[in-house]
Amino acid sequence: MYVTYVHGVPEDWTGKARVRHYTSPDLIRWKFQSTLGISEENVIDACVYRLPNGTFRMWFKQWNHTYAADSKDLYNWQPIGPVHWKT
């Protein structure tokens, strides 16, 4: 599971936010794995999808923009940059 972690209770959007990775064998007991190093700060709203080639893509928000990162194992993420949506 990937969750947004914000320390404390911020009153505005200026606090530091990170995406953290947790795993669970039973969805009851959770083990912290890591804080993702996909960006320096203010990363929120991670969404992960397995691509047809078997790798994983994560989309996330930072400063009102959407970015992406790729992973082969769900533990090591490589940022690929901003996402430009086609309509």
Contacts in CASP RR format, 6 or more apart in sequence:
PFRMAT RR
TARGET T0000
AUTHOR 0000-0000-0000
METHOD contacts of the structure
MODEL  1
MYVTYVHGVPEDWTGKARVRHYTSPDLIRWKFQSTLGISEENVIDACVYR
LPNGTFRMWFKQWNHTYAADSKDLYNWQPIGPVHWKT
1 21 0 8 1.000
1 22 0 8 1.000
1 23 0 8 1.000
1 24 0 8 1.000
1 30 0 8 1.000
2 19 0 8 1.000
2 20 0 8 1.000
2 21 0 8 1.000
2 22 0 8 1.000
2 36 0 8 1.000
2 46 0 8 1.000
2 48 0 8 1.000
2 58 0 8 1.000
3 19 0 8 1.000
3 20 0 8 1.000
3 22 0 8 1.000
3 46 0 8 1.000
4 17 0 8 1.000
4 18 0 8 1.000
4 19 0 8 1.000
4 20 0 8 1.000
4 43 0 8 1.000
4 44 0 8 1.000
4 45 0 8 1.000
4 46 0 8 1.000
5 17 0 8 1.000
5 18 0 8 1.000
5 19 0 8 1.000
5 20 0 8 1.000
5 35 0 8 1.000
6 15 0 8 1.000
6 16 0 8 1.000
6 17 0 8 1.000
7 15 0 8 1.000
7 16 0 8 1.000
13 42 0 8 1.000
15 42 0 8 1.000
16 41 0 8 1.000
16 42 0 8 1.000
17 41 0 8 1.000
17 42 0 8 1.000
17 43 0 8 1.000
17 44 0 8 1.000
18 35 0 8 1.000
18 36 0 8 1.000
18 41 0 8 1.000
18 43 0 8 1.000
19 35 0 8 1.000
19 36 0 8 1.000
19 38 0 8 1.000
19 43 0 8 1.000
19 44 0 8 1.000
19 46 0 8 1.000
19 60 0 8 1.000
20 32 0 8 1.000
20 33 0 8 1.000
20 34 0 8 1.000
20 35 0 8 1.000
20 36 0 8 1.000
21 32 0 8 1.000
21 33 0 8 1.000
21 34 0 8 1.000
21 35 0 8 1.000
21 36 0 8 1.000
21 74 0 8 1.000
21 75 0 8 1.000
22 30 0 8 1.000
22 31 0 8 1.000
22 32 0 8 1.000
22 33 0 8 1.000
23 30 0 8 1.000
23 31 0 8 1.000
23 33 0 8 1.000
24 30 0 8 1.000
24 31 0 8 1.000
33 75 0 8 1.000
34 75 0 8 1.000
36 43 0 8 1.000
36 46 0 8 1.000
36 69 0 8 1.000
36 77 0 8 1.000
37 77 0 8 1.000
38 58 0 8 1.000
38 60 0 8 1.000
38 67 0 8 1.000
38 69 0 8 1.000
38 77 0 8 1.000
38 79 0 8 1.000
39 60 0 8 1.000
39 62 0 8 1.000
39 67 0 8 1.000
39 79 0 8 1.000
42 62 0 8 1.000
42 63 0 8 1.000
43 60 0 8 1.000
43 61 0 8 1.000
43 62 0 8 1.000
44 60 0 8 1.000
44 61 0 8 1.000
44 62 0 8 1.000
45 60 0 8 1.000
45 61 0 8 1.000
46 58 0 8 1.000
46 59 0 8 1.000
46 60 0 8 1.000
47 58 0 8 1.000
47 59 0 8 1.000
47 60 0 8 1.000
48 56 0 8 1.000
48 57 0 8 1.000
48 58 0 8 1.000
48 74 0 8 1.000
49 56 0 8 1.000
49 57 0 8 1.000
49 59 0 8 1.000
50 56 0 8 1.000
51 57 0 8 1.000
55 70 0 8 1.000
55 71 0 8 1.000
55 72 0 8 1.000
56 70 0 8 1.000
56 71 0 8 1.000
56 72 0 8 1.000
56 74 0 8 1.000
57 68 0 8 1.000
57 69 0 8 1.000
57 70 0 8 1.000
58 68 0 8 1.000
58 69 0 8 1.000
58 70 0 8 1.000
58 71 0 8 1.000
58 77 0 8 1.000
59 66 0 8 1.000
59 67 0 8 1.000
59 68 0 8 1.000
59 83 0 8 1.000
60 66 0 8 1.000
60 67 0 8 1.000
60 68 0 8 1.000
60 69 0 8 1.000
61 67 0 8 1.000
65 82 0 8 1.000
66 82 0 8 1.000
66 83 0 8 1.000
66 85 0 8 1.000
67 79 0 8 1.000
67 80 0 8 1.000
67 81 0 8 1.000
67 82 0 8 1.000
67 83 0 8 1.000
68 79 0 8 1.000
68 80 0 8 1.000
68 81 0 8 1.000
68 82 0 8 1.000
68 83 0 8 1.000
69 77 0 8 1.000
69 78 0 8 1.000
69 79 0 8 1.000
69 80 0 8 1.000
69 81 0 8 1.000
70 77 0 8 1.000
70 78 0 8 1.000
70 80 0 8 1.000
71 77 0 8 1.000
71 78 0 8 1.000
END
